[in-house]
Amino acid sequence: MKDLKKYFYTYLINKGNADGYIFKTLMGHQIPIGGTRNEILSTQRAIIVGDAAGLADPITGEGIYYGLRSGQFAAEVIQRSFNRGYLDSHEYSKQINDEIIDDFKCAGYLAKVLYNLSFNSYNLCRKIDKINESFLKVVTGEYTYKDIFYRIPIKYFF
Ligand SMILES: Cc1cc2nc3c(=O)[nH]c(=O)nc-3n(C[C@H](O)[C@H](O)[C@H](O)COP(=O)(O)OP(=O)(O)OC[C@H]3O[C@@H](n4cnc5c(N)ncnc54)[C@H](O)[C@@H]3O)c2cc1C
């Protein structure tokens, strides 16, 4: 679509959300996928969650679930810190690394195959029901990406 920015400005103006704003620049940002293992996500006084922590799914780009889940972890850690009297700054990062980022690592490898060999991946999913089912089970929460990463023999892709 051409002139996307023009449509966006018009949309904001019509919504009445642009009063007093001067539009200087407008740019897109990438969805922060995959997180980074061992990154510090919490200190004694701060915890970062959701997109700020890079918690979007490398395959689907979804980040709402991970935003909520990391928020839950953060709340639990804060609650425990009240009970204990201090905040263990590693506790939250470890939980995120263990439950989310380790799985994103596998999703990242799968994403490379899916997107770089999209034609092969498409055919593979068409032909082999088990692969299709496995991805669906990730969506429904029955499997993790780790589960399917170790279940699909890599030879299928080449
Ligand atoms: C086009 C698009 C489509 C998407 N589709 C999906 C989808 O279908 N499913 C899905 O799961 N995910 C989707 N995502 C990703 C999902 O939107 C994000 O991963 C999720 O919203 C992250 O939640 P968050 O709370 O971490 O951050 P955000 O939702 O970005 O919330 C951060 C908030 O902080 C505010 N803020 C920023 N700076 C400051 C400041 N200095 N002071 C005060 N407030 C501040 C922002 O205004 C914003 O409201 C999509 C993303 C995009 C861009």
The ligand as a Gaussian input file, in Angstrom:
#p B3LYP/6-31G(d) Opt

LIG

0 1
 C        1.443000      -4.961000      14.267000
 C        1.587000      -5.898000      15.428000
 C        0.759000      -7.003000      15.521000
 C        0.875000      -7.892000      16.580000
 N        0.037000      -8.979000      16.653000
 C        0.091000      -9.798000      17.699000
 C       -0.823000     -10.878000      17.829000
 O       -1.691000     -11.111000      16.987000
 N       -0.709000     -11.684000      18.914000
 C        0.233000     -11.473000      19.866000
 O        0.294000     -12.245000      20.841000
 N        1.126000     -10.453000      19.765000
 C        1.069000      -9.595000      18.719000
 N        1.952000      -8.553000      18.622000
 C        2.970000      -8.360000      19.669000
 C        2.293000      -7.774000      20.921000
 O        1.554000      -6.635000      20.543000
 C        3.369000      -7.352000      21.922000
 O        4.304000      -8.414000      22.069000
 C        2.738000      -7.056000      23.280000
 O        1.784000      -6.017000      23.131000
 C        3.807000      -6.656000      24.263000
 O        3.180000      -6.210000      25.433000
 P        3.996000      -5.279000      26.404000
 O        3.063000      -4.984000      27.546000
 O        5.322000      -5.859000      26.711000
 O        4.311000      -3.943000      25.581000
 P        3.297000      -2.893000      24.979000
 O        1.985000      -3.515000      24.651000
 O        4.070000      -2.204000      23.881000
 O        3.066000      -1.898000      26.185000
 C        4.040000      -0.965000      26.567000
 C        3.299000       0.279000      27.022000
 O        4.231000       1.178000      27.634000
 C        3.938000       2.488000      27.182000
 N        5.158000       3.277000      27.328000
 C        6.275000       3.242000      26.580000
 N        7.177000       4.116000      27.031000
 C        6.632000       4.704000      28.103000
 C        7.079000       5.712000      29.017000
 N        8.282000       6.256000      28.920000
 N        6.254000       6.077000      29.999000
 C        5.016000       5.522000      30.127000
 N        4.531000       4.569000      29.289000
 C        5.338000       4.181000      28.307000
 C        3.502000       2.308000      25.740000
 O        2.741000       3.408000      25.303000
 C        2.660000       1.037000      25.839000
 O        1.328000       1.305000      26.145000
 C        1.864000      -7.654000      17.576000
 C        2.688000      -6.532000      17.492000
 C        2.556000      -5.669000      16.434000
 C        3.445000      -4.454000      16.364000

